[in-house]
Amino acid sequence: MVVDCCEQELILRAQRGEVEAFASLYDSHAGPVYGYLYKRLDQPADAEDVTAEVFVRAIRALPSFEQTGAPFGAWLIRIAHNLAVNHQKKQSRRQEVALMNGDAPSAADPAELALQQITFEEVSAAMEQLTDLQRQVIEFRFLRQLTIAETADRMSRTEGAVKFLQHSAVRALRRSLGYLEMEID
């Protein structure tokens, strides 16, 4: 199979560390990877978490990625498959945790619920697990409450790159804090 020359160029640029190039690859492949994982995991939150991890792993492994003619998307799906298998193994070992007082939390204000459940120390420790860019995007977006455009300008990145960094940072924080996403209708 012949790989699109534009995608080959994006891959090479991403391998050289261009965040914008990787953000373009993310934009092109996040949907299909999520779709694959959703079919495997059957839970939107799980599929989103594992999709984020696929791209974290991909960016780490990108320097060793070799263009052999196989689609880049196939490589991502292979990573997704391995992570899905690992996720399913973890889920089968995880025990259900009873909610305090046996009541389901109100989903009226998820931010307030999150603030009630975590401490400053937990967040600080979780932030230490993030990359420098992830910490920076969290600071700009949530502490300074800048828009995506303002954050992109301050970080000298594209808006797509900021969205990717924010997405991966939030997922990493959730994982580090041990929280599963609540689906809110």
C-alpha positions as MATLAB code, in Angstrom:
seq = 'MVVDCCEQELILRAQRGEVEAFASLYDSHAGPVYGYLYKRLDQPADAEDVTAEVFVRAIRALPSFEQTGAPFGAWLIRIAHNLAVNHQKKQSRRQEVALMNGDAPSAADPAELALQQITFEEVSAAMEQLTDLQRQVIEFRFLRQLTIAETADRMSRTEGAVKFLQHSAVRALRRSLGYLEMEID';
ca = [
       0.000    0.000    0.000;
       1.312    3.447   -0.878;
       1.378    5.977    1.939;
       0.190    9.506    1.159;
       3.216   11.752    0.531;
       1.689   14.533    2.631;
       1.317   12.145    5.553;
       4.911   10.992    5.070;
       6.032   14.608    5.317;
       3.937   15.138    8.461;
       5.479   12.033   10.011;
       9.007   13.237    9.240;
       8.234   16.677   10.657;
       6.680   15.131   13.768;
       9.764   12.935   14.184;
      11.824   16.127   14.182;
       9.715   17.364   17.087;
       7.240   19.656   15.336;
       4.190   19.607   17.606;
       1.972   21.073   14.897;
       2.784   18.166   12.569;
       1.898   15.662   15.255;
      -1.301   17.596   15.992;
      -2.243   17.218   12.300;
      -1.596   13.474   12.489;
      -3.700   13.380   15.645;
      -6.544   15.242   13.935;
      -6.448   12.778   11.022;
      -6.301    9.593   13.082;
      -7.992   10.260   16.441;
     -11.470    9.488   15.082;
     -10.623    6.096   13.573;
      -8.548    5.092   16.624;
     -11.390    6.113   18.950;
     -13.884    4.183   16.789;
     -11.742    1.065   16.957;
     -11.371    1.354   20.724;
     -15.046    2.100   21.296;
     -15.954   -1.125   19.513;
     -13.426   -3.025   21.636;
     -14.118   -1.398   25.012;
     -17.808   -0.489   24.608;
     -17.544    2.496   26.978;
     -17.031    6.047   25.663;
     -14.924    7.156   28.643;
     -12.675    4.097   28.405;
     -12.291    4.552   24.647;
     -11.391    8.230   25.148;
      -8.837    7.447   27.857;
      -7.170    4.718   25.829;
      -7.249    6.873   22.667;
      -5.333    9.575   24.542;
      -2.832    6.980   25.755;
      -2.381    5.700   22.171;
      -1.236    9.146   21.084;
       0.969    9.613   24.149;
       2.655    6.294   23.326;
       2.836    7.199   19.646;
       4.582   10.500   20.300;
       7.107    8.726   22.539;
       7.729    5.961   19.972;
       7.645    8.233   16.928;
      11.444    8.604   16.671;
      11.722    4.847   16.112;
       8.794    4.658   13.656;
       9.967    3.568   10.212;
       7.955    4.270    7.095;
       7.825    0.870    5.418;
       4.863    1.612    3.176;
       2.289    0.471    5.720;
      -0.151    3.193    6.744;
       0.639    5.251    9.813;
      -2.928    4.559   10.934;
      -2.211    0.819   10.996;
       0.674    1.451   13.392;
      -1.636    3.484   15.624;
      -4.292    0.754   15.539;
      -1.645   -1.781   16.605;
      -0.793    0.421   19.593;
      -4.534    0.814   20.281;
      -5.047   -2.947   20.153;
      -2.259   -3.602   22.659;
      -3.509   -0.899   25.015;
      -7.099   -2.160   24.731;
      -5.995   -5.653   25.720;
      -4.082   -4.239   28.701;
      -7.046   -2.065   29.675;
      -9.417   -5.021   29.571;
      -7.068   -7.038   31.774;
      -6.902   -4.200   34.315;
     -10.672   -3.756   34.257;
     -11.239   -7.428   34.962;
      -9.062   -7.133   38.084;
     -10.502   -3.838   39.290;
     -13.153   -4.047   41.966;
     -16.174   -1.846   42.106;
     -15.900    0.998   44.602;
     -19.049    1.826   46.517;
     -20.095    5.437   46.498;
     -20.027    7.177   49.825;
     -23.426    7.078   51.537;
     -24.712    4.930   48.704;
     -25.868    7.997   46.779;
     -24.883    8.880   43.251;
     -23.236   12.300   43.053;
     -25.200   15.062   41.405;
     -23.977   15.751   37.900;
     -25.341   19.307   38.046;
     -21.864   20.773   38.498;
     -19.082   18.282   37.696;
     -16.363   20.856   38.413;
     -17.691   21.387   41.935;
     -17.866   17.634   42.471;
     -14.252   17.257   41.368;
     -13.114   20.048   43.681;
     -14.827   18.370   46.611;
     -13.126   15.060   45.942;
      -9.494   16.030   45.460;
      -6.952   17.876   47.523;
      -4.331   20.385   46.513;
      -1.576   17.900   47.389;
      -3.086   15.244   45.124;
      -3.285   17.669   42.224;
       0.278   18.894   42.797;
       1.589   15.333   42.803;
      -0.405   14.519   39.660;
       0.907   17.644   37.912;
       4.463   16.424   38.522;
       3.682   13.430   36.299;
       2.917   15.696   33.313;
       5.378   16.849   30.689;
       6.494   20.477   30.808;
       4.236   21.368   27.867;
       1.253   19.636   29.460;
       1.818   21.539   32.735;
       2.120   24.784   30.797;
      -1.134   24.249   28.885;
      -2.970   23.342   32.119;
      -1.649   26.515   33.750;
      -2.695   28.745   30.865;
      -6.086   27.143   30.241;
      -7.311   26.433   33.771;
      -5.349   28.563   36.214;
      -5.068   31.700   34.090;
      -8.292   30.864   32.224;
      -6.930   31.781   28.796;
      -8.759   30.767   25.628;
      -7.351   28.164   23.228;
      -6.266   30.992   20.901;
      -4.575   32.951   23.711;
      -2.834   29.810   24.950;
      -1.653   28.961   21.431;
      -0.250   32.478   21.073;
       1.562   32.371   24.431;
       2.988   28.902   23.722;
       3.841   29.678   20.063;
       1.773   26.657   18.989;
      -1.209   26.097   16.747;
      -4.660   25.837   18.281;
      -4.738   22.172   17.217;
      -1.496   21.513   19.088;
      -2.875   23.231   22.203;
      -6.066   21.170   22.010;
      -4.001   17.976   21.741;
      -1.767   18.982   24.658;
      -4.773   19.930   26.786;
      -6.544   16.670   25.955;
      -3.528   14.531   26.809;
      -2.794   16.538   29.987;
      -6.345   16.239   31.308;
      -6.376   12.495   30.567;
      -3.032   12.053   32.310;
      -4.275   13.978   35.346;
      -7.434   11.887   35.532;
      -5.415    8.700   35.308;
      -2.932    9.900   37.894;
      -5.712   10.928   40.272;
      -7.472    7.616   39.724;
     -10.741    9.113   38.535;
     -12.930    7.718   35.811;
     -14.896   10.135   33.695;
     -18.540   10.505   34.431;
     -20.735   10.559   31.368;
     -22.994   13.575   31.598;
     -26.046   13.926   29.357;
];
